[in-house]
């Protein structure tokens, strides 16, 4: 066989005399760190980043005015001040720069201003242009680009406001959570006119992307190795003093990014894969208050958002989303020109509103009605300013999410939800199903942050950390500096362009897309998953296994939140009735909304108020801000409430006024307005020193000191006048007379015919159901106050760790004395010693003398002669009125009761329902729920019996094994060195109940417990003249049928004309809005009855934004139209069907000005003997 052999034309040499091209990959990677800065900064890329830098007085002139103290003056206020010539100092700066003629040849000229802190650039007319973040962190932005027209004129003037706070406050030792350094000074490091070498900066961004590819991708991928080779060759190509070598380096980088990629600009995203796994959206999370007061937040908003508007002009693909209507309103009020620029970008579709809420609120502690108001106020604001509502709810930084939210989100016009702050969670994109069955499409970004830096690692994590790629493979990249503001930086947008260029030709990374909205991202998921049918479901709450201490920290703020919510509920209720019954009264919508906005703003803090500081520190201003707002709400709300009650009861005076006000004999009758829609019995206190003989005749018990009397007041229905019951044998037969037994030293028994509590040797040794003769305290155990060591692993004020439970120390009652002995109220006062202090009977001015290692406090334990509710077999509750002068450090005070009850779950109230959580430790998820959030009650029951703890201002609870606890006070020292120090007053109650939770009256009892007949609601009336309108004796709204439905809210409609009197024919439509919910988790059918004195023309079921969705059928009561005799008969009614935990909003359209079913001369007086 013949073979032809031809000489090879290959360039592969036959002989090899070299050592080979094998390299040390590890050393090559380490070398990359020397490309910028460091020891070689005089020869590496750092040496060519700037072409010119000028800072002499011929080029930069500074004049300064320093604002006094910690004030935050407006631009207009600052410009009125006298500015002095300065080189470098603080606060407000007038800057003028003279630009050399030869600078015109350069691509960019900028002013570099680095005050080491935050600052903002203004035009001389006061228009915010951009923010400045000084220092050398990752959020550094110190450049202000001189406009082209100023460069042509060679002169430019502008104003700078610098604020002496960092992005995360001024912690004394650099640790973010530590108390601030009040003597912190910032140095103005630069105020220079500079010419950057833009090509060198682009090379810096090229190299950074290459380095991220190398650090992120696996070492066995072609792209990772190719990037490393190119990066090393770039380092070889860059020559000292040779500016032209920069271009050669950039050309080399195109081997990774693609030839000519940069010239495509934003169009780079139109090439490559059609579908992208990662959707980028710029964001700037700004805590409305964290390590700064509200005034600083307002500045952060302006700085951050002006920066984003600037970036949108330079990067067409940049889309920015931000939530919190409150922050937009601040911008509108304080920075109108900037608001106009933001609005322009919103209308262009580049600046996206999101969230639909007033603030990014906590979702654990606000009430259900408050959460609705967050959405109502937020959505209405966005619609009024920008012509559209939000489609996506947005809570990326909440410390756990209530299972009530899906229903509230959908009912507020949104169906999408974004969050991310949870522990290990099995899904990334899923249907979140709430406690009532309502679902929202939820995305929990696998990037696991709302402050991503737009790195290669972030992009890669969006896919590799995705939990359910089988059903959806897209992830939202929410990038930009946050918490303290800032938002995206140019380097982030530059990096994303380069990453996209890489993925257009390589497959080792998922492609990223830009230029879309959050709504488009969710719409894509909805379409690709068959409207969510292909996604997994998650039912119920999203519990965060972290930051559990926030339920208890800063107790005064928790109390302010709860009490403000209830005050505003009462105010809306009474004001609505006053506006309907009295034509001359105008519903104070503006003032009510003002108060609501203050409460809603502070609900951005209910999870994080622990970040506040004592009033002696800089950040203490935010603590003062919140306390001030709650004080304003209390003063305004009570004044408006008194005004409305005075309209309804024109001759009445509130109980508790100074003696001379109603000591006259004519003021002889007591009434109380029941603000709930539940029947109730109450024991009310009457100050005897202010009472005349007629009032004194109505009391059934006097205190031992003779200063107070006790009477029984009853209200047969909700939202009606309650009346004092005169002493009679019939009344005595319905009461459960109370008594106190004592052996005179260490044994006390509070008892009535339903329940009994025993204190022996300083502890609660018995809790007895007298009717059933059932002991509820577990054998061998005792109840009472208990204190724990509280030393979290890091987040001092945020966290409580499970190991604190290993350090329990039981506290004992001492100096127990009898205060009242019955028959209406029996009570004892107990003191507790801890440390070396002996507590006096009344903690008042002497409290300041107590040593700081002591917690003196006293507890008044009382038992009334009435059951907790009017439900058959309802038991009486034991009320604990507690006063604490708290001076502990790193200790946790709780109250506990060990019960002879067994159940794997305990029940805790949440918004519009309840949640059940484990009492065992079967799994790590069960163990994690050792401290949980609840609202007005926590219940531990089994078949046949249970015990609940009711709370009027506390949110932390636990039930581990058989021990039910309520958390009372914490004492962290960071970031607030004085957290919760000082005087506290709060109450809680023990409620035994026959039957399981489902058979009990716990929700109703807790509702009433949180709605006491406050002094304003108890009125004293004269014996003659004006008295109570007869219509007010009957409830305007009643429910019959299922007992599991509660009527929560009565208010006027959002779109009513509140300036017009309802007595005027042209007054327009008047509406009343009712909110009802099912409280036990089952179906229910109720009949809503409306009294005859409220003529209803139409009724609608609406969403929570009060958009009419369905007209309801009204059943008219024909008997009610035949005359005015039967005032108890409803004028109309309607049937309402509820599923478990469903919340309904009903809008009633008033058909005509309400008429009084009797002439003014036939007003019916209230008899003290009437039932």
Order of alpha helices (4+ residues) and beta strands (2+ residues): alpha-beta-beta-alpha-beta-beta-beta-beta-beta-beta-alpha-beta-beta-alpha-alpha-alpha-beta-alpha-beta-alpha-alpha-beta-alpha-beta-alpha-beta-beta-beta-alpha-beta-alpha-beta-alpha-beta-alpha-alpha-alpha-beta-alpha-beta-beta-alpha-beta-beta-beta-alpha-beta-beta-beta-beta-beta-beta-beta-beta-beta-beta-beta-beta-beta-beta-alpha-beta-beta-beta-beta-beta-beta-alpha-beta-beta-beta-beta-beta-beta-beta-beta-beta-beta
